Amino acid sequence: MSGKALLVTGGSRGIGAETARLAASRGWRVAVNYVSDQVSADAVVAEIEAGGGEAFAVQGDVGAEADVLAMFAAVDARFGRLDGLVNNAGIVDRKARVDEMSVARLERMMRVNIVGSFLCAREAVKRMSTRHGGQGGVIVNLSSAAARLGSPGWYVDYAASKGAIDTLTTGLALEVAGEGIRVCGVRPGIIATDIHASGGEPDRIEKVRAGLPMKREGRPEEIASAIVWLLSGEASYITGATLDVSGGR
């Protein structure tokens, strides 16, 4: 893996942070993207560097094209190449029914979760595709078990945005399969991260734990292990697939 460069969006906390740490331990040079929490992003970078790895933090809102372009330019300047992208950045909103959702909420959800992933994938393909003079690479998109379950009464908009990510994974994989790029997805289930609190439900895990098939939530490192495996040569014949890491949900 020596010299290979990876960008992890939303890499300052939760699944993104665990992915950045694990990838760095496997030899990836890692760009840790964050929107506003520079302290957490810098802490992830410091931990990677303390372990002998190479990383840097890069600010950017994936839902803003100018930020995405600046973020990829920073990766170009620092690493001079890109070999992997983890499309991890995403948001949820307050628990609501569809008949309670505002246009502003819907537009924000789709801009960050869908448009942001498309923009980052676009820029990654421009750098990695042999059609554009690249050397190939891997994109891993973060979906959710919600894409299959629909999340009724909680956030159908979030579930729908992740359904779009599943389609992006399938379509883009076929589009660039002959250009040296693999595109895969991971669908986490209920995972112990602060995304629940950001949606106004800090106790959501406690509410649903008894109904989970394994009677426990997943850990961020369990998702990171799947992501980093898909990035690796061990998954070299896998593209267009989305792996459920959802504890049976």
Salt bridges, closest charged atoms under 4 A:
GLU18 OE2 - ARG21 NH1 3.24
ASP37 OD2 - ARG13 NE 3.94
GLU47 OE1 - ARG21 NE 2.87
GLU54 OE2 - ARG78 NE 3.76
GLU65 OE2 - ARG122 NH2 3.00
ASP76 OD1 - ARG127 NE 2.96
ASP83 OD1 - ARG81 NH2 2.66
ASP93 OD1 - ARG105 NH1 3.88
ASP93 OD2 - ARG108 NH1 3.72
ASP99 OD2 - ARG97 NH2 2.73
GLU123 OE2 - ARG122 NE 2.89
GLU123 OE2 - LYS126 NZ 3.43
GLU123 OE1 - ARG127 NH1 3.01
ASP157 OD2 - ARG105 NE 2.69
ASP166 OD2 - ARG187 NE 3.03
ASP194 OD2 - ARG13 NH1 3.14
GLU201 OE1 - LYS207 NZ 3.00
ASP203 OD1 - LYS207 NZ 3.73
GLU206 OE2 - ARG209 NH2 3.78
GLU217 OE1 - ARG209 NE 2.84
GLU221 OE2 - ARG219 NE 3.28
GLU222 OE2 - ARG216 NH2 2.84
GLU222 OE2 - ARG219 NH2 3.36
ASP244 OD1 - ARG148 NE 3.18
ASP244 OD1 - ARG187 NH1 3.11
